[in-house]
């Protein structure tokens, strides 16, 4: 549970593909007390300054909190979790590299950062990104890069 000094970014990760592959991934990323544990995907060295290392390697300051498997079907799983301040997009990228035959849709919403977005990874690459920022009154699209490869 977060205390008042924590700033929550809500994350939803939809994983699409063969159910056996999805289950294999879910077993790898799970820890004893969490559905998704970033250390199972990108282990943090014991001698690292955690907040700096986490931000550079996970995209967020701390490991996932309040993780839950929302549902699992024949070809899709949905995991919801919270991160501190920003989304864990680098963790999603790494999972896509590890399981390149699965598709990953990562949606996130950080009210305090006024940031919402979604990213799609497939075959280990970022296929699509869309982010919106708010000035307090309305949301506007802030960045959609050309990610085509030559």
C-alpha positions as a Python dict, from the first residue, in 0.01 Angstrom:
ca = {
    (1, 'X'): (0, 0, 0),
    (2, 'X'): (122, 351, -80),
    (3, 'X'): (146, 626, 178),
    (4, 'X'): (67, 992, 114),
    (5, 'X'): (416, 1060, -24),
    (6, 'X'): (364, 811, -307),
    (7, 'X'): (235, 915, -644),
    (8, 'X'): (53, 637, -824),
    (9, 'X'): (62, 560, -1194),
    (10, 'X'): (-205, 304, -1287),
    (11, 'X'): (-80, 47, -1540),
    (12, 'X'): (-271, -212, -1742),
    (13, 'X'): (-83, -470, -1944),
    (14, 'X'): (-268, -679, -2204),
    (15, 'X'): (-70, -974, -2338),
    (16, 'X'): (-194, -1147, -2654),
    (17, 'X'): (-84, -1474, -2804),
    (18, 'X'): (-95, -1848, -2744),
    (19, 'X'): (-229, -1935, -2399),
    (20, 'X'): (60, -2174, -2321),
    (21, 'X'): (314, -1899, -2399),
    (22, 'X'): (121, -1649, -2188),
    (23, 'X'): (112, -1892, -1894),
    (24, 'X'): (487, -1953, -1931),
    (25, 'X'): (547, -1575, -1916),
    (26, 'X'): (316, -1535, -1615),
    (27, 'X'): (511, -1804, -1429),
    (28, 'X'): (843, -1629, -1499),
    (29, 'X'): (733, -1279, -1391),
    (30, 'X'): (550, -1393, -1075),
    (31, 'X'): (697, -1378, -726),
    (32, 'X'): (565, -1525, -401),
    (33, 'X'): (358, -1215, -327),
    (34, 'X'): (304, -1046, -666),
    (35, 'X'): (159, -1125, -1008),
    (36, 'X'): (437, -917, -1167),
    (37, 'X'): (776, -858, -1009),
    (38, 'X'): (1012, -639, -1213),
    (39, 'X'): (1314, -809, -1055),
    (40, 'X'): (1210, -1132, -1227),
    (41, 'X'): (1233, -951, -1564),
    (42, 'X'): (1521, -707, -1512),
    (43, 'X'): (1696, -789, -1183),
    (44, 'X'): (1817, -491, -980),
    (45, 'X'): (2177, -536, -861),
    (46, 'X'): (2211, -547, -483),
    (47, 'X'): (2470, -268, -485),
    (48, 'X'): (2265, -30, -703),
    (49, 'X'): (2124, 304, -586),
    (50, 'X'): (1772, 175, -631),
    (51, 'X'): (1569, 479, -738),
    (52, 'X'): (1824, 587, -1000),
    (53, 'X'): (1883, 234, -1128),
    (54, 'X'): (1510, 154, -1132),
    (55, 'X'): (1422, 464, -1330),
    (56, 'X'): (1696, 400, -1589),
    (57, 'X'): (1618, 29, -1626),
    (58, 'X'): (1248, -8, -1545),
    (59, 'X'): (1115, 338, -1638),
    (60, 'X'): (978, 392, -1286),
    (61, 'X'): (1116, 433, -933),
    (62, 'X'): (987, 119, -760),
    (63, 'X'): (861, -231, -826),
    (64, 'X'): (496, -293, -912),
    (65, 'X'): (244, -262, -628),
    (66, 'X'): (-110, -398, -601),
    (67, 'X'): (-60, -630, -899),
    (68, 'X'): (-344, -856, -1004),
    (69, 'X'): (-430, -1087, -1291),
    (70, 'X'): (-762, -945, -1409),
    (71, 'X'): (-837, -1224, -1653),
    (72, 'X'): (-688, -1499, -1864),
    (73, 'X'): (-848, -1641, -2179),
    (74, 'X'): (-727, -1872, -2457),
    (75, 'X'): (-536, -1590, -2625),
    (76, 'X'): (-513, -1298, -2382),
    (77, 'X'): (-417, -1203, -2026),
    (78, 'X'): (-467, -871, -1851),
    (79, 'X'): (-254, -760, -1556),
    (80, 'X'): (-317, -441, -1359),
    (81, 'X'): (-65, -283, -1123),
    (82, 'X'): (52, 48, -982),
    (83, 'X'): (393, 210, -1011),
    (84, 'X'): (539, 517, -848),
    (85, 'X'): (503, 833, -1060),
    (86, 'X'): (568, 693, -1410),
    (87, 'X'): (489, 378, -1610),
    (88, 'X'): (719, 75, -1631),
    (89, 'X'): (754, 83, -2010),
    (90, 'X'): (1114, -47, -2008),
    (91, 'X'): (996, -361, -1828),
    (92, 'X'): (731, -414, -2095),
    (93, 'X'): (993, -369, -2367),
    (94, 'X'): (1213, -634, -2202),
    (95, 'X'): (922, -880, -2176),
    (96, 'X'): (857, -826, -2546),
    (97, 'X'): (1221, -908, -2620),
    (98, 'X'): (1202, -1222, -2402),
    (99, 'X'): (871, -1336, -2555),
    (100, 'X'): (886, -1184, -2904),
    (101, 'X'): (597, -1400, -3030),
    (102, 'X'): (357, -1231, -2785),
    (103, 'X'): (200, -887, -2829),
    (104, 'X'): (207, -643, -2536),
    (105, 'X'): (-30, -346, -2499),
    (106, 'X'): (74, -127, -2204),
    (107, 'X'): (-170, 147, -2101),
    (108, 'X'): (-92, 392, -1821),
    (109, 'X'): (-242, 688, -1639),
    (110, 'X'): (-53, 912, -1399),
    (111, 'X'): (-286, 1184, -1272),
    (112, 'X'): (-22, 1376, -1080),
    (113, 'X'): (207, 1380, -1386),
    (114, 'X'): (-93, 1461, -1610),
    (115, 'X'): (17, 1181, -1840),
    (116, 'X'): (-182, 908, -2012),
    (117, 'X'): (-71, 678, -2285),
    (118, 'X'): (-37, 341, -2443),
    (119, 'X'): (241, 154, -2611),
    (120, 'X'): (232, -162, -2821),
    (121, 'X'): (532, -395, -2838),
    (122, 'X'): (557, -690, -3076),
    (123, 'X'): (854, -903, -3180),
    (124, 'X'): (1067, -715, -2926),
    (125, 'X'): (1003, -375, -3084),
    (126, 'X'): (789, -74, -3003),
    (127, 'X'): (521, -81, -3273),
    (128, 'X'): (300, 207, -3159),
    (129, 'X'): (299, 483, -2900),
    (130, 'X'): (41, 741, -2812),
    (131, 'X'): (65, 977, -2517),
    (132, 'X'): (-157, 1256, -2394),
    (133, 'X'): (-78, 1536, -2149),
    (134, 'X'): (-318, 1759, -1964),
    (135, 'X'): (-285, 2124, -1877),
    (136, 'X'): (-559, 2081, -1618),
    (137, 'X'): (-846, 2154, -1855),
    (138, 'X'): (-816, 1922, -2152),
    (139, 'X'): (-602, 1638, -2281),
    (140, 'X'): (-395, 1681, -2593),
    (141, 'X'): (-186, 1440, -2792),
    (142, 'X'): (173, 1521, -2714),
    (143, 'X'): (385, 1273, -2906),
    (144, 'X'): (341, 1015, -3176),
    (145, 'X'): (680, 943, -3329),
    (146, 'X'): (746, 790, -3666),
    (147, 'X'): (881, 454, -3559),
    (148, 'X'): (909, 300, -3903),
    (149, 'X'): (1229, 110, -3970),
    (150, 'X'): (1433, 148, -4286),
}
